């Protein structure tokens, strides 16, 4: 459906370099990366808003690299909604269709369907400045969908919303996509948002693609320290992979030997997610091959969960629920045991 081949965009102070992506028809595709990574530049290049230095953009088997934006059948929604303040919500929704001089029956039918579908039928006569952030975002979505685009581009659509509204709109975006199956590219810096919505994720950093994969692959199998840190792996170590005396495989780091499952040998990185580590007051009886005693050196309170830094050494960051934290009576300076499976360690 969408193909980017060796795409390079030069904006002087910033460049996109050798971008290669394949996005299937009907897919909900996430472009994930930190601020300044080039996510919006990539989105707007696909839309035709930036000239391409080299490479190609393909849509439905057609090279559209030099095609005018208005001929690409692409709609884009920005994080600030970009609604016309002097027009009502309904007039904003129909703006693109009116530019195309569509007949009034079609305008009325489109407005009625989209307003009911997005639950904003009672808002169509109101001005944007009287709407909440979530309501404005729905109006912007309706406007983007009114022209029946083949591709929908979403630029940080949830970043300006409060947490409760963000969760509601996120759910509606998924339902909207499941029903309409419009090929969607959604850019965000929020990893949880990416995992919740994306069929596939491309991690973008410093103007180039770092990794492409399913949410599961990005989450548990990062291919670099950059991706691992951005995916909030937290526990990332440098060391050496060697064969163990018992025929197993060991990752040596900071004076500690960690059992791992890998065919690699030599100097590598290893990561283990905080939620994959069990914390206990006594050694656990389990099949997990990694069990260490350490000291809690720091506690980061996140409300319903807490992050414990446990020095073995090295430092391991572990996630516990508030209930477990209180039941165990954990505190800084306390000795605890951490346990995790060899298969929970990712070597790269």
PAFIZA-838206 format. One record per residue (C-alpha): residue number from 1; residue in three letters; x, y, z. Coordinates in pm, whole numbers, padded with zeros to 5 digits, always signed. Layout:
// residues N
R   k   r     px     py     pz
R NUM ala      X      Y      Z
...
END
This chain:
// residues 348
R   k   r     px     py     pz
R   1 unk +00000 +00000 +00000
R   2 unk +00268 +00251 +00109
R   3 unk +00632 +00206 +00021
R   4 unk +00921 +00434 +00107
R   5 unk +01239 +00348 -00080
R   6 unk +01571 +00507 +00022
R   7 unk +01384 +00828 +00106
R   8 unk +01601 +01130 +00187
R   9 unk +01465 +01474 +00276
R  10 unk +01706 +01764 +00331
R  11 unk +01579 +02060 +00532
R  12 unk +01921 +02207 +00590
R  13 unk +01948 +02182 +00968
R  14 unk +01776 +01843 +00963
R  15 unk +01772 +01545 +00730
R  16 unk +01579 +01223 +00689
R  17 unk +01823 +00960 +00568
R  18 unk +01761 +00641 +00373
R  19 unk +01411 +00571 +00502
R  20 unk +01278 +00232 +00390
R  21 unk +00931 +00126 +00503
R  22 unk +00653 -00097 +00377
R  23 unk +00303 -00041 +00518
R  24 unk +00025 -00280 +00421
R  25 unk -00321 -00169 +00318
R  26 unk -00554 -00128 +00614
R  27 unk -00268 -00132 +00866
R  28 unk -00241 +00089 +01174
R  29 unk +00128 +00177 +01162
R  30 unk +00312 +00368 +01434
R  31 unk +00619 +00587 +01388
R  32 unk +00772 +00615 +01734
R  33 unk +01057 +00838 +01843
R  34 unk +01175 +01116 +02072
R  35 unk +01126 +01487 +02008
R  36 unk +01343 +01599 +01717
R  37 unk +01367 +01251 +01565
R  38 unk +01198 +01363 +01241
R  39 unk +00855 +01203 +01288
R  40 unk +00652 +01501 +01163
R  41 unk +00895 +01560 +00875
R  42 unk +00844 +01200 +00766
R  43 unk +00466 +01232 +00790
R  44 unk +00457 +01557 +00592
R  45 unk +00696 +01416 +00330
R  46 unk +00452 +01130 +00268
R  47 unk +00175 +01391 +00237
R  48 unk +00383 +01579 -00021
R  49 unk +00447 +01890 +00189
R  50 unk +00826 +01865 +00161
R  51 unk +01035 +01816 -00154
R  52 unk +01220 +01485 -00161
R  53 unk +01597 +01500 -00213
R  54 unk +01620 +01139 -00327
R  55 unk +01430 +00813 -00304
R  56 unk +01068 +00730 -00378
R  57 unk +00722 +00733 -00220
R  58 unk +00478 +00472 -00351
R  59 unk +00103 +00459 -00286
R  60 unk -00105 +00168 -00414
R  61 unk +00169 +00068 -00659
R  62 unk +00208 +00419 -00801
R  63 unk +00513 +00643 -00763
R  64 unk +00377 +00966 -00610
R  65 unk +00712 +01121 -00515
R  66 unk +00650 +01428 -00732
R  67 unk +00270 +01424 -00719
R  68 unk +00091 +01730 -00578
R  69 unk -00037 +01685 -00219
R  70 unk -00403 +01735 -00313
R  71 unk -00386 +01446 -00561
R  72 unk -00251 +01187 -00316
R  73 unk -00584 +01113 -00138
R  74 unk -00417 +01166 +00199
R  75 unk -00560 +01343 +00505
R  76 unk -00357 +01464 +00801
R  77 unk -00457 +01547 +01159
R  78 unk -00222 +01755 +01374
R  79 unk -00189 +01758 +01752
R  80 unk -00317 +02117 +01775
R  81 unk -00628 +02020 +01569
R  82 unk -00585 +02324 +01336
R  83 unk -00959 +02398 +01326
R  84 unk -01089 +02721 +01175
R  85 unk -01204 +02930 +01475
R  86 unk -01465 +03128 +01277
R  87 unk -01643 +02814 +01154
R  88 unk -01872 +02582 +01349
R  89 unk -01768 +02222 +01415
R  90 unk -01995 +02107 +01132
R  91 unk -01852 +02364 +00890
R  92 unk -01500 +02254 +00983
R  93 unk -01588 +01893 +00913
R  94 unk -01727 +01976 +00567
R  95 unk -01454 +02222 +00469
R  96 unk -01268 +01985 +00235
R  97 unk -01585 +01863 +00065
R  98 unk -01702 +02220 +00007
R  99 unk -01371 +02299 -00163
R 100 unk -01449 +02007 -00394
R 101 unk -01792 +02160 -00459
R 102 unk -01980 +01848 -00354
R 103 unk -02362 +01864 -00376
R 104 unk -02554 +01956 -00061
R 105 unk -02719 +01613 -00016
R 106 unk -02373 +01455 -00002
R 107 unk -02257 +01719 +00248
R 108 unk -02556 +01656 +00473
R 109 unk -02520 +01280 +00453
R 110 unk -02146 +01291 +00528
R 111 unk -02187 +01526 +00825
R 112 unk -02469 +01319 +00969
R 113 unk -02279 +00991 +00941
R 114 unk -01946 +01116 +01077
R 115 unk -02105 +01314 +01360
R 116 unk -02306 +01013 +01474
R 117 unk -02015 +00774 +01427
R 118 unk -01781 +00986 +01641
R 119 unk -02048 +01081 +01893
R 120 unk -02038 +01455 +01823
R 121 unk -02378 +01512 +01660
R 122 unk -02472 +01747 +01944
R 123 unk -02162 +01962 +01881
R 124 unk -02189 +02045 +01511
R 125 unk -02331 +02396 +01566
R 126 unk -02070 +02498 +01822
R 127 unk -01748 +02692 +01762
R 128 unk -01412 +02523 +01833
R 129 unk -01332 +02751 +02128
R 130 unk -01635 +02613 +02316
R 131 unk -01522 +02250 +02278
R 132 unk -01298 +02040 +02502
R 133 unk -00965 +01907 +02373
R 134 unk -01110 +01563 +02309
R 135 unk -01410 +01710 +02126
R 136 unk -01186 +01925 +01906
R 137 unk -00977 +01621 +01823
R 138 unk -01288 +01430 +01712
R 139 unk -01392 +01721 +01492
R 140 unk -01044 +01724 +01336
R 141 unk -01070 +01348 +01275
R 142 unk -01414 +01387 +01117
R 143 unk -01281 +01660 +00888
R 144 unk -00991 +01436 +00782
R 145 unk -01224 +01143 +00712
R 146 unk -01490 +01343 +00528
R 147 unk -01298 +01332 +00199
R 148 unk -01266 +00951 +00221
R 149 unk -00885 +00942 +00216
R 150 unk -00691 +00631 +00123
R 151 unk -00433 +00718 +00389
R 152 unk -00485 +00890 +00725
R 153 unk -00185 +01058 +00888
R 154 unk -00200 +01139 +01260
R 155 unk +00065 +01370 +01406
R 156 unk +00080 +01324 +01787
R 157 unk -00303 +01330 +01800
R 158 unk -00326 +01252 +02173
R 159 unk -00034 +01451 +02316
R 160 unk -00237 +01763 +02404
R 161 unk -00509 +01568 +02589
R 162 unk -00536 +01498 +02961
R 163 unk -00477 +01131 +03063
R 164 unk -00846 +01037 +03097
R 165 unk -00946 +01198 +02767
R 166 unk -00638 +01051 +02597
R 167 unk -00738 +00700 +02699
R 168 unk -01092 +00750 +02566
R 169 unk -00981 +00894 +02231
R 170 unk -00716 +00621 +02199
R 171 unk -00987 +00356 +02234
R 172 unk -01204 +00535 +01977
R 173 unk -00913 +00558 +01732
R 174 unk -00873 +00181 +01748
R 175 unk -01248 +00125 +01702
R 176 unk -01253 +00376 +01416
R 177 unk -00972 +00193 +01241
R 178 unk -01123 -00151 +01299
R 179 unk -01444 -00035 +01134
R 180 unk -01313 +00178 +00845
R 181 unk -00980 -00002 +00780
R 182 unk -00823 +00319 +00651
R 183 unk -00447 +00277 +00622
R 184 unk -00319 +00488 +00912
R 185 unk +00023 +00623 +01007
R 186 unk +00030 +00758 +01361
R 187 unk +00341 +00933 +01498
R 188 unk +00401 +00956 +01870
R 189 unk +00672 +00975 +02136
R 190 unk +00459 +00773 +02380
R 191 unk +00565 +00407 +02391
R 192 unk +00251 +00287 +02571
R 193 unk +00036 +00458 +02306
R 194 unk +00236 +00288 +02032
R 195 unk +00194 -00057 +02187
R 196 unk -00180 -00006 +02245
R 197 unk -00257 +00104 +01888
R 198 unk +00003 -00021 +01645
R 199 unk +00002 -00331 +01425
R 200 unk +00367 -00252 +01351
R 201 unk +00606 +00010 +01488
R 202 unk +00900 +00189 +01331
R 203 unk +01137 +00349 +01581
R 204 unk +01281 +00669 +01438
R 205 unk +01586 +00844 +01578
R 206 unk +01821 +01111 +01446
R 207 unk +01652 +01108 +01108
R 208 unk +01682 +00736 +01040
R 209 unk +01493 +00414 +01112
R 210 unk +01640 +00224 +01408
R 211 unk +01406 -00078 +01410
R 212 unk +01079 -00197 +01257
R 213 unk +00870 -00472 +01411
R 214 unk +00558 -00572 +01596
R 215 unk +00496 -00412 +01937
R 216 unk +00608 -00742 +02093
R 217 unk +00938 -00737 +01902
R 218 unk +01013 -00373 +01988
R 219 unk +00909 -00430 +02350
R 220 unk +01101 -00750 +02420
R 221 unk +01364 -00771 +02144
R 222 unk +01519 -00425 +02089
R 223 unk +01803 -00439 +01838
R 224 unk +02008 -00153 +01987
R 225 unk +02067 +00042 +02307
R 226 unk +01877 +00336 +02154
R 227 unk +01561 +00128 +02101
R 228 unk +01597 -00048 +02437
R 229 unk +01619 +00281 +02625
R 230 unk +01331 +00435 +02432
R 231 unk +01118 +00126 +02499
R 232 unk +01176 +00188 +02873
R 233 unk +01364 -00138 +02920
R 234 unk +01560 +00039 +03199
R 235 unk +01793 -00254 +03267
R 236 unk +02058 -00240 +02993
R 237 unk +02401 -00385 +03056
R 238 unk +02729 -00416 +02865
R 239 unk +02925 -00735 +02907
R 240 unk +03046 -01057 +02752
R 241 unk +02857 -01372 +02654
R 242 unk +03047 -01694 +02729
R 243 unk +02974 -02062 +02761
R 244 unk +02901 -02181 +03115
R 245 unk +03056 -02481 +03290
R 246 unk +02721 -02662 +03289
R 247 unk +02677 -02624 +02916
R 248 unk +02455 -02317 +02952
R 249 unk +02529 -01964 +02841
R 250 unk +02638 -01684 +03074
R 251 unk +02637 -01306 +03036
R 252 unk +02911 -01153 +03251
R 253 unk +02856 -00794 +03367
R 254 unk +02967 -00595 +03671
R 255 unk +03111 -00903 +03838
R 256 unk +02777 -01087 +03811
R 257 unk +02703 -01389 +03592
R 258 unk +02354 -01389 +03441
R 259 unk +02213 -01700 +03273
R 260 unk +02083 -01621 +02924
R 261 unk +01947 -01800 +02619
R 262 unk +02138 -01702 +02304
R 263 unk +02367 -01839 +02032
R 264 unk +02579 -01523 +02043
R 265 unk +02928 -01513 +02194
R 266 unk +03150 -01217 +02268
R 267 unk +03092 -00858 +02379
R 268 unk +02725 -00756 +02362
R 269 unk +02447 -00574 +02544
R 270 unk +02182 -00750 +02752
R 271 unk +01849 -00618 +02875
R 272 unk +01575 -00736 +03108
R 273 unk +01248 -00552 +03163
R 274 unk +01159 -00440 +03520
R 275 unk +00825 -00623 +03511
R 276 unk +01003 -00952 +03435
R 277 unk +01191 -00944 +03767
R 278 unk +01031 -01088 +04081
R 279 unk +01120 -00931 +04417
R 280 unk +01098 -01135 +04737
R 281 unk +01219 -01134 +05096
R 282 unk +01346 -01494 +05069
R 283 unk +01489 -01700 +04782
R 284 unk +01212 -01829 +04557
R 285 unk +01164 -02190 +04460
R 286 unk +01120 -02170 +04085
R 287 unk +01261 -02284 +03754
R 288 unk +01412 -01938 +03697
R 289 unk +01790 -01969 +03665
R 290 unk +01874 -01618 +03785
R 291 unk +01840 -01538 +04154
R 292 unk +02046 -01278 +04336
R 293 unk +02049 -01107 +04675
R 294 unk +02089 -00731 +04676
R 295 unk +02012 -00406 +04855
R 296 unk +01735 -00158 +04770
R 297 unk +01917 +00169 +04704
R 298 unk +01632 +00378 +04558
R 299 unk +01252 +00373 +04541
R 300 unk +01061 +00563 +04270
R 301 unk +00691 +00595 +04353
R 302 unk +00460 +00596 +04049
R 303 unk +00129 +00566 +04234
R 304 unk -00011 +00219 +04171
R 305 unk +00339 +00086 +04095
R 306 unk +00689 +00150 +04227
R 307 unk +01033 +00108 +04071
R 308 unk +01297 -00038 +04304
R 309 unk +01668 -00004 +04230
R 310 unk +01839 -00313 +04371
R 311 unk +02218 -00319 +04380
R 312 unk +02366 -00667 +04324
R 313 unk +02593 -00518 +04167
R 314 unk +02515 -00397 +03900
R 315 unk +02192 -00208 +03967
R 316 unk +01869 -00377 +03859
R 317 unk +01546 -00177 +03833
R 318 unk +01243 -00384 +03934
R 319 unk +00871 -00311 +03912
R 320 unk +00638 -00396 +04200
R 321 unk +00275 -00314 +04265
R 322 unk +00188 -00094 +04562
R 323 unk +00010 -00388 +04724
R 324 unk +00322 -00608 +04704
R 325 unk +00540 -00321 +04824
R 326 unk +00325 -00267 +05132
R 327 unk +00275 -00638 +05208
R 328 unk +00651 -00698 +05205
R 329 unk +00720 -00380 +05400
R 330 unk +00995 -00278 +05161
R 331 unk +01220 +00018 +05235
R 332 unk +01546 +00170 +05119
R 333 unk +01852 -00013 +05251
R 334 unk +01666 -00344 +05283
R 335 unk +01805 -00676 +05159
R 336 unk +01584 -00850 +04900
R 337 unk +01608 -01128 +04642
R 338 unk +01546 -01072 +04272
R 339 unk +01457 -01359 +04041
R 340 unk +01411 -01377 +03663
R 341 unk +01425 -01638 +03387
R 342 unk +01714 -01676 +03148
R 343 unk +01464 -01637 +02863
R 344 unk +01365 -01294 +03000
R 345 unk +01712 -01161 +02917
R 346 unk +01752 -01024 +02565
R 347 unk +02105 -01017 +02423
R 348 unk +02187 -00782 +02137
END
